Amino acid sequence: MKEDILEFVARYFKPHALDRNRAWRRISAGRRSGWHPAYTLATALAALAIGLFLFIPGKTGMTVIPASASAQTVALPDGTLCTLAPGATISFHGKHFAHNDRIVQMGGKVYFEVERNERLPFLIQASDAVVTVLGTRFQVIQDADSTAVDVVSGRVSFASANNPDEGIVLERGMHAALFSGAARARLTAPASLNPAAWATHVFTYEQAPLPDVLLDVSECFGCTLECDATDRRLSGTLRAESAREAVQLLEETLDIKITIL
Protein backbone atom coordinates (compact mmCIF):
# COMPACT_ATOMS: atom_id res chain seq x y z
CA MET A 1 0.00 0.00 0.00
CA LYS A 2 2.77 2.48 0.93
CA GLU A 3 4.58 1.72 -2.31
CA ASP A 4 1.35 2.34 -4.27
CA ILE A 5 0.86 5.74 -2.59
CA LEU A 6 4.43 6.78 -3.32
CA GLU A 7 4.16 5.64 -6.92
CA PHE A 8 0.90 7.60 -7.38
CA VAL A 9 2.34 10.82 -5.95
CA ALA A 10 5.58 10.49 -7.88
CA ARG A 11 3.68 9.95 -11.12
CA TYR A 12 1.24 12.81 -10.77
CA PHE A 13 3.25 15.33 -8.75
CA LYS A 14 3.55 18.78 -10.33
CA PRO A 15 5.90 21.42 -8.89
CA HIS A 16 4.11 24.41 -7.29
CA ALA A 17 0.70 22.72 -7.78
CA LEU A 18 -0.10 22.61 -4.09
CA ASP A 19 -0.91 25.50 -1.79
CA ARG A 20 0.81 24.06 1.29
CA ASN A 21 -0.86 26.46 3.72
CA ARG A 22 -4.34 25.60 2.51
CA ALA A 23 -3.50 21.91 2.52
CA TRP A 24 -2.39 22.01 6.14
CA ARG A 25 -5.42 24.07 7.15
CA ARG A 26 -7.64 21.35 5.66
CA ILE A 27 -5.67 18.63 7.43
CA SER A 28 -5.90 20.54 10.73
CA ALA A 29 -9.65 20.89 10.27
CA GLY A 30 -9.86 17.14 9.80
CA ARG A 31 -8.00 16.59 13.06
CA ARG A 32 -10.48 18.77 14.94
CA SER A 33 -13.51 17.03 13.48
CA GLY A 34 -12.38 13.57 14.61
CA TRP A 35 -10.42 10.61 13.28
CA HIS A 36 -11.41 9.02 10.00
CA PRO A 37 -9.78 6.07 8.19
CA ALA A 38 -9.16 8.30 5.16
CA TYR A 39 -7.17 10.76 7.28
CA THR A 40 -4.01 8.63 7.24
CA LEU A 41 -4.04 8.46 3.44
CA ALA A 42 -4.80 12.18 3.09
CA THR A 43 -1.96 13.11 5.43
CA ALA A 44 0.50 10.87 3.61
CA LEU A 45 -0.46 12.27 0.21
CA ALA A 46 -0.34 15.88 1.43
CA ALA A 47 3.05 15.41 3.05
CA LEU A 48 4.46 13.81 -0.08
CA ALA A 49 2.93 16.38 -2.41
CA ILE A 50 4.31 19.36 -0.45
CA GLY A 51 7.65 18.42 -1.99
CA LEU A 52 8.85 15.11 -3.39
CA PHE A 53 11.44 13.93 -0.93
CA LEU A 54 12.95 10.67 0.28
CA PHE A 55 12.52 9.27 3.76
CA ILE A 56 15.53 6.99 3.97
CA PRO A 57 15.57 4.76 7.07
CA GLY A 58 19.07 4.06 8.34
CA LYS A 59 20.39 1.06 10.22
CA THR A 60 20.37 3.06 13.46
CA GLY A 61 16.69 3.93 13.11
CA MET A 62 17.45 7.43 11.82
CA THR A 63 15.31 8.84 9.03
CA VAL A 64 17.31 10.96 6.60
CA ILE A 65 15.77 13.57 4.29
CA PRO A 66 18.13 14.87 1.59
CA ALA A 67 17.37 18.00 -0.42
CA SER A 68 16.75 17.95 -4.13
CA ALA A 69 18.35 20.23 -6.73
CA SER A 70 16.00 23.07 -5.76
CA ALA A 71 14.48 24.39 -2.53
CA GLN A 72 11.92 21.92 -1.23
CA THR A 73 9.46 21.84 1.67
CA VAL A 74 8.85 18.68 3.69
CA ALA A 75 6.58 17.90 6.63
CA LEU A 76 7.87 16.17 9.74
CA PRO A 77 5.67 13.75 11.73
CA ASP A 78 4.78 16.48 14.29
CA GLY A 79 3.49 18.85 11.59
CA THR A 80 6.61 21.01 11.48
CA LEU A 81 7.45 22.26 7.98
CA CYS A 82 11.07 22.40 6.85
CA THR A 83 12.26 24.07 3.65
CA LEU A 84 15.61 22.67 2.56
CA ALA A 85 17.96 24.64 0.33
CA PRO A 86 19.85 22.62 -2.30
CA GLY A 87 22.46 20.42 -0.62
CA ALA A 88 20.82 20.50 2.82
CA THR A 89 19.84 17.44 4.87
CA ILE A 90 17.80 16.78 7.99
CA SER A 91 17.50 13.58 9.98
CA PHE A 92 15.66 12.34 13.05
CA HIS A 93 14.97 9.10 14.93
CA GLY A 94 11.94 7.58 13.23
CA LYS A 95 10.48 5.89 16.33
CA HIS A 96 11.26 8.55 18.94
CA PHE A 97 10.42 11.75 17.07
CA ALA A 98 7.15 13.42 18.15
CA HIS A 99 6.70 10.75 20.84
CA ASN A 100 9.75 10.84 23.13
CA ASP A 101 11.51 13.87 21.67
CA ARG A 102 11.69 16.29 18.75
CA ILE A 103 15.41 16.20 17.98
CA VAL A 104 16.58 16.95 14.43
CA GLN A 105 20.09 16.87 13.03
CA MET A 106 20.82 19.02 9.99
CA GLY A 107 23.44 20.31 7.59
CA GLY A 108 23.30 23.13 5.06
CA LYS A 109 20.54 25.75 5.10
CA VAL A 110 17.05 24.93 6.38
CA TYR A 111 14.04 27.12 7.17
CA PHE A 112 11.75 25.81 9.95
CA GLU A 113 8.10 26.47 10.79
CA VAL A 114 7.89 24.56 14.07
CA GLU A 115 4.58 23.36 15.47
CA ARG A 116 4.27 24.50 19.08
CA ASN A 117 4.52 21.78 21.74
CA GLU A 118 5.47 22.89 25.26
CA ARG A 119 5.80 19.27 26.39
CA LEU A 120 8.37 18.44 23.71
CA PRO A 121 10.68 21.33 22.77
CA PHE A 122 12.05 21.21 19.22
CA LEU A 123 15.83 20.78 19.28
CA ILE A 124 18.17 21.15 16.29
CA GLN A 125 21.71 19.81 16.30
CA ALA A 126 23.89 21.46 13.64
CA SER A 127 27.59 20.62 13.86
CA ASP A 128 28.65 21.88 17.33
CA ALA A 129 25.57 24.12 17.81
CA VAL A 130 22.21 23.49 19.46
CA VAL A 131 19.03 25.45 18.68
CA THR A 132 15.99 24.97 20.94
CA VAL A 133 12.43 26.29 20.43
CA LEU A 134 8.88 25.53 21.49
CA GLY A 135 7.29 26.70 18.26
CA THR A 136 8.32 29.49 15.89
CA ARG A 137 9.75 30.37 12.46
CA PHE A 138 13.47 30.69 11.78
CA GLN A 139 16.31 29.44 9.63
CA VAL A 140 19.59 27.72 10.46
CA ILE A 141 22.65 27.85 8.19
CA GLN A 142 25.43 25.39 8.93
CA ASP A 143 28.72 25.31 7.02
CA ALA A 144 32.33 24.32 7.65
CA ASP A 145 33.16 27.47 9.64
CA SER A 146 30.02 28.39 11.56
CA THR A 147 26.36 27.90 12.36
CA ALA A 148 24.05 30.91 12.02
CA VAL A 149 20.42 31.53 13.01
CA ASP A 150 17.92 34.09 11.68
CA VAL A 151 14.60 34.44 13.53
CA VAL A 152 11.48 35.39 11.57
CA SER A 153 9.04 35.18 14.49
CA GLY A 154 8.96 33.99 18.10
CA ARG A 155 12.00 33.21 20.28
CA VAL A 156 14.92 30.84 19.80
CA SER A 157 17.64 29.63 22.19
CA PHE A 158 21.03 29.29 20.48
CA ALA A 159 24.03 27.68 22.20
CA SER A 160 27.21 25.71 21.73
CA ALA A 161 26.73 21.97 22.19
CA ASN A 162 29.83 22.04 24.42
CA ASN A 163 28.47 24.91 26.52
CA PRO A 164 24.65 24.57 26.48
CA ASP A 165 24.08 26.66 29.62
CA GLU A 166 25.60 29.75 27.97
CA GLY A 167 23.07 30.10 25.18
CA ILE A 168 21.59 33.35 23.94
CA VAL A 169 17.92 34.08 23.22
CA LEU A 170 17.07 35.47 19.80
CA GLU A 171 13.82 37.21 18.86
CA ARG A 172 12.23 38.39 15.62
CA GLY A 173 14.69 40.02 13.24
CA MET A 174 17.78 38.96 15.19
CA HIS A 175 20.77 37.11 13.74
CA ALA A 176 23.56 35.27 15.57
CA ALA A 177 26.47 33.05 14.65
CA LEU A 178 28.50 30.40 16.45
CA PHE A 179 31.94 30.12 14.89
CA SER A 180 33.90 26.89 14.93
CA GLY A 181 35.67 26.43 18.27
CA ALA A 182 33.80 29.28 20.00
CA ALA A 183 32.20 28.69 23.39
CA ARG A 184 29.25 31.02 22.82
CA ALA A 185 27.18 32.33 19.93
CA ARG A 186 27.28 36.07 19.34
CA LEU A 187 24.94 38.57 17.77
CA THR A 188 25.94 39.80 14.32
CA ALA A 189 24.31 41.77 11.53
CA PRO A 190 22.07 39.74 9.18
CA ALA A 191 23.53 38.99 5.76
CA SER A 192 20.53 40.68 4.11
CA LEU A 193 17.35 42.56 5.00
CA ASN A 194 15.25 39.39 4.62
CA PRO A 195 17.62 36.42 5.00
CA ALA A 196 14.82 33.82 4.95
CA ALA A 197 13.03 35.24 1.87
CA TRP A 198 14.45 32.43 -0.30
CA ALA A 199 12.10 30.09 1.60
CA THR A 200 9.18 32.37 2.55
CA HIS A 201 9.12 34.68 -0.51
CA VAL A 202 8.14 37.45 1.93
CA PHE A 203 10.06 40.74 2.07
CA THR A 204 9.47 43.21 4.92
CA TYR A 205 10.93 46.72 4.93
CA GLU A 206 10.91 49.76 7.21
CA GLN A 207 12.05 52.92 5.42
CA ALA A 208 14.56 50.83 3.47
CA PRO A 209 16.52 52.64 0.71
CA LEU A 210 15.53 51.37 -2.73
CA PRO A 211 19.10 50.22 -3.63
CA ASP A 212 19.08 47.98 -0.54
CA VAL A 213 15.66 46.60 -1.49
CA LEU A 214 16.79 45.84 -5.04
CA LEU A 215 19.92 44.09 -3.76
CA ASP A 216 17.82 42.07 -1.31
CA VAL A 217 15.41 40.89 -4.01
CA SER A 218 18.27 40.28 -6.47
CA GLU A 219 20.09 37.98 -4.04
CA CYS A 220 16.91 36.04 -3.31
CA PHE A 221 16.06 35.30 -6.95
CA GLY A 222 19.56 35.18 -8.41
CA CYS A 223 19.39 38.17 -10.74
CA THR A 224 20.40 41.83 -10.91
CA LEU A 225 17.87 44.67 -10.57
CA GLU A 226 18.65 48.26 -11.54
CA CYS A 227 16.71 51.51 -11.15
CA ASP A 228 17.58 55.21 -11.49
CA ALA A 229 15.26 56.31 -8.65
CA THR A 230 17.83 55.65 -5.92
CA ASP A 231 16.32 58.25 -3.56
CA ARG A 232 13.13 56.26 -2.91
CA ARG A 233 12.45 54.38 0.34
CA LEU A 234 10.09 51.52 0.99
CA SER A 235 8.04 50.50 4.04
CA GLY A 236 5.74 47.50 3.97
CA THR A 237 5.61 43.81 3.08
CA LEU A 238 5.91 42.25 -0.37
CA ARG A 239 5.04 38.66 -1.25
CA ALA A 240 6.50 37.47 -4.54
CA GLU A 241 7.23 34.08 -6.06
CA SER A 242 9.63 35.44 -8.70
CA ALA A 243 11.84 38.43 -9.47
CA ARG A 244 9.41 39.56 -12.16
CA GLU A 245 6.50 39.55 -9.70
CA ALA A 246 8.56 41.47 -7.12
CA VAL A 247 9.55 44.04 -9.74
CA GLN A 248 5.95 44.53 -10.79
CA LEU A 249 4.89 45.17 -7.18
CA LEU A 250 7.75 47.60 -6.58
CA GLU A 251 7.06 49.50 -9.80
CA GLU A 252 3.36 49.85 -8.99
CA THR A 253 4.02 50.86 -5.38
CA LEU A 254 6.74 53.43 -6.02
CA ASP A 255 5.82 54.50 -9.56
CA ILE A 256 9.26 53.64 -10.91
CA LYS A 257 10.84 51.55 -13.69
CA ILE A 258 13.13 48.64 -12.78
CA THR A 259 15.33 46.70 -15.18
CA ILE A 260 15.99 42.97 -14.70
CA LEU A 261 19.46 41.91 -15.89
N, C-alpha and C positions, 0 to 999 in steps of 0.2 A: 504493500500500500504506500509506504513512504517513497519507494522508488518511483511509483506511478505519479505521485504528487510532484516530485522533483522534475520528472520528465515532462509533465504537463506545463509547469511554470517555465522551464527552460525553453520549451518549444514556442510558447506564446508570449513570452516576456518581451515588452517593448520599452526601451529607455524613456524615462520622463512621462510614462503613461499613467502613473499613479500619483495622486495627491496624497502624500504620506500622512499629512495632518488630518485630512478628512477620513482616511482609512482607519487611523488610530482612534478618532472620535467615535466611529461606528463600532469598533471593537470594544471600546470602553463602555458604550451604551449597552452592548450585549452582555458585558459582565454585570452591569447593574440590574439588568432585567432577569438574570438567573441563568443557570447553566443549561446548555442545550448540546446534544451530540454533535451538531454541525459546527459548534464553536471551535473545536479543536482543529478541524479542517480549515475553517475560515482564518484562524490565527496563523496556521502554518503557511497558507497561501499568501496572506498579507505580508508576513515577515519575509518570505522569499521574494515577493514581487517588489518590495521596497528597494531592493538592490540584489541582483544575483550574486551570491557569495557562497563560499564553501565552508561548511562546518566540518573540520577534519579532526576526528577523535584520535588522540595520541595514546601511546601505551601507558602513560601515567594517569590517564583519565582526563587530561587537559584537552579542551576544545580550542582549536586554533582557527582564526578567521583572517585570511590574507586579503589585502586590497587587490583590486583589479587595476587596469591601466588608467582608469580615471577615478575621480572621487566617487565614493559609493557609500550609501547609508544602510546599516544593518540594525536589526532589533535583537537585543539580548533577552534572555528568558524572563527578566523582571520588568520588561517594557522599556528599558533605557534604550535610546537611539544613539548610535555612534556613526559618525561620518568619517571614513578613512580616506586620507589623501593617498595618491599613488605611492606604493612602496611601504605603506604602514601595515602593521599587524596588531591584533589583539587576541588574547587567549584567556581562558578561565577554566576552572574545574567543573566539568559537566554535571556531576552529581551534587556538588556542594553549593554551587552558585544559586542565589535567590532562596536557598533553604537554610544553609548554615552560615553563609557569608555572601558578600558581593565584592570579591577580589578579582581585579582584572590586571593582567600584565600587558604591556604595549610597547611598541617601537614605532618611530616615525612621527607623523602628525595626525592627531585624531580629535575631532570635535564631539563632545558629549552633551546629551540632553538627558540628565539622570532623573529617573522616577524617584520621588521622595519616599523614604522608608526610614523612620527614626529608629526602628529596631535593628535594622541592618545598614549601617553606613556603607557607602560606596567607596571602595579603596582602589587606587590605581598605583601599580608599581611600574616605574619607568626608569630603567637603569638603576642608579643609586638614589632615586627620589621617590617620595611617597606623597600622593595627593588624596585627601579624604574629604568627602562631602556627604550630606544627607540627601540633597536633591537640588540640582541647579544646572546652569548651562555654562560651559567653558571649553577651552581647548588646551591640549597638552602637546608640546613639540619636544621630541627626544632625538638627539643626535649624538655624535661621538664626543662632543665637548661639553654639552650641557643639557638640562631639561628646563623648559620654560612653560609658564602657565599664563593664559589670558582668560579673564572672567567676563562673561557676557551678562550674567545675572546671578544673584544669590551670593553665597560666601563659600570659600574654599580654603582648606588648610593645606599648606605646602611645606614639606620638611625633607631633610636628608634621611635616608633609610638608616644611616649610622648614628643619627642624632634626632630621633623622632620627637623628643620633648621640646626641641628648639624650633618648632615650625612657626611660620607666619600666616596670618589670616588675610586673604585677598577678597576684595569686594568688587562690585561691578566697575568695569573700566580699568582695573588694575592689572599690571603685568609684573611678573617676577621670574628670576632665573636662578637655577642652582648649577654652578659650574663644577666640572669634574674635580673631585678632591676637596671641595668646599664643605664646611661643616653646617652651613646655614644658607638658605635661599635669601636673595636680596632683591628689593624692588628696583626695577629698571624701567626705562621708557619703552612703550610698545613699539614694535617694528613699523607699524602703520596705524592710521586712524581707526581702522576696523579690521583687526588682524584675523577675525574669524569669518569675514565676509565670504571667503572662498567656499565655506560650507553653508552659511545661512543665507547668502545673497541679500543681506540687509546692511545698509550703510547709514550710520547716524552721525550727524554733524551739529556743532554748536559754533556758529560764527566762524566756520572754517574757510580760509582763503581758497579761492577756486583752484589755483595751481596744486594745492595739497589734495583737494578732492579729486582732481583729474589723475594725479599720481596714484592715489589710493585705488581708484577704479581700474586704472591701467594695470597695476600689479595684480589685482584680483583676477582679471580676465585675460592677462597675457597679451596686452596690446599697448599702443601709445596714443594718448589723447592730447590734442593741442587746441588752444583757444586764445584769441587776442585779448579777451576781456579779463585780464589778470587781476583787476581791482575788485571783482565781485566776491562776495562771501555767501556762504550757504548755512542755513540752520534748518534742521528737519531730518526726516528719515526717508530713504529711498529703498525700494525693493525691486531688484532687477535680476533677471536670469541670464542676461548677456550684456556685453559692452554696448551693443547697439540700443538695447532697451534703456540702459542707464543714461546713455547720451541723449536719447529722446526726452527722457524725464528732466534732465538738467537743462536742455535747451528750452523746453516749455516753461520750466520754473523761473529761469533767469533771463529769458529772452536773449539767448546768445546762439552762436554757431560754433560747434565743436567738430574737429576733424579727427577721424579714426585712421591711424597709420598702421 
